[in-house]
Each structure stands twice: as structure tokens, then as C-alpha cells.
Amino acid sequence: MASERTICRSDVLAALDEKMSGLYGELRQSYGRGSDRNQLKRYQRQFLAARNDCGRDSECIKGAYLDQIGVLEAQIERNNRMSER
């Protein structure tokens, strides 16, 4: 895919990919099995489709990653607050 080649050729995009992947893994693991985990998988597939629609547009790809990172970080923060109660 054009977007994946663009990511591999860019240190910035590759770093964003690694960060997003780590956050996704952390959140996925925290959900265990069940509907939350399935919903996360669906949301991640939507992100990947949107990212891939960017083609070779590195700014579009960067924006998609920044959006997804923000969503994942917010969800992790919500989960952490809920577990503290």
C-alpha cells in the first residue's frame, strides 16, 4: 500500500506508527475479551482505512495518526480514572 511505503520512508511517520501501535496494544490488553475489545478493533480498522485513503500524502497520514493517538490516549486516561474509583 502506498500509505505503508510512505510511513516506512519517514522517520516521523514511523515514530507515530510505533506510538499508536503501543497505545493500541496497551488499551487492547486492558479490555481483555468482550464487547469493548471488539469495539476497539472495529475503531482501529476504521482508522487504518482512513489512513490508507491518504495514499502518499504524508501530512494526511500524520494527521490520521495524531487523531488516533489522541483518541487512544483519552480512552486510556478514562480507563485509568475509572479503575481508581
C-alpha positions as CSV (number, residue, x, y, z in Angstrom):
1,M,0.0,0.0,0.0
2,A,1.1,3.5,-0.8
3,S,0.5,4.7,2.7
4,E,2.6,2.0,4.3
5,R,5.5,2.7,2.0
6,T,5.2,6.4,2.8
7,I,5.3,5.6,6.6
8,C,8.4,3.4,6.2
9,R,10.2,6.1,4.4
10,S,9.6,8.7,7.0
11,D,11.1,8.7,10.5
12,V,8.4,11.0,11.8
13,L,5.6,8.8,10.5
14,A,7.3,5.6,11.6
15,A,7.6,7.0,15.1
16,L,3.9,7.9,15.1
17,D,3.1,4.4,13.9
18,E,5.1,2.9,16.8
19,K,3.5,5.2,19.4
20,M,0.0,4.5,18.1
21,S,0.7,0.7,18.0
22,G,1.9,0.8,21.6
23,L,-1.1,2.7,22.8
24,Y,-3.5,0.4,20.9
25,G,-1.8,-2.7,22.4
26,E,-2.0,-1.3,25.9
27,L,-5.7,-0.5,25.5
28,R,-6.5,-3.8,23.8
29,Q,-4.8,-5.7,26.6
30,S,-6.6,-3.7,29.3
31,Y,-10.0,-4.7,27.8
32,G,-9.4,-8.5,27.9
33,R,-12.2,-10.2,26.0
34,G,-15.6,-8.8,25.3
35,S,-17.5,-6.0,23.6
36,D,-15.1,-3.2,24.5
37,R,-12.3,-5.1,22.8
38,N,-14.3,-5.8,19.7
39,Q,-15.4,-2.2,19.5
40,L,-11.7,-1.1,19.8
41,K,-10.8,-3.5,16.9
42,R,-13.6,-2.0,14.7
43,Y,-12.4,1.5,15.5
44,Q,-8.8,0.6,14.7
45,R,-9.9,-0.9,11.3
46,Q,-11.7,2.4,10.6
47,F,-8.5,4.3,11.4
48,L,-6.5,2.1,9.1
49,A,-8.9,2.6,6.3
50,A,-8.8,6.4,6.7
51,R,-5.0,6.3,6.9
52,N,-4.8,4.2,3.8
53,D,-7.1,6.5,2.0
54,C,-4.3,9.2,2.4
55,G,-2.2,7.3,-0.1
56,R,1.2,9.0,-0.3
57,D,0.1,12.3,1.4
58,S,2.4,12.4,4.4
59,E,0.5,15.3,6.0
60,C,-2.8,13.4,5.8
61,I,-1.2,10.3,7.3
62,K,0.4,12.4,10.1
63,G,-3.0,13.9,10.8
64,A,-4.7,10.5,10.9
65,Y,-2.1,9.2,13.4
66,L,-2.3,12.3,15.6
67,D,-6.0,12.0,15.7
68,Q,-5.9,8.3,16.6
69,I,-3.2,8.8,19.2
70,G,-5.3,11.4,20.8
71,V,-8.4,9.2,20.9
72,L,-6.4,6.2,22.3
73,E,-4.6,8.4,25.0
74,A,-8.0,9.8,26.1
75,Q,-9.5,6.3,26.4
76,I,-6.6,5.1,28.4
77,E,-6.9,8.1,30.7
78,R,-10.6,7.4,31.1
79,N,-9.9,3.8,31.9
80,N,-7.3,4.8,34.5
81,R,-9.7,7.2,36.2
82,M,-12.4,4.5,36.3
83,S,-10.0,1.9,37.8
84,E,-9.0,4.4,40.6
85,R,-12.6,4.5,41.9
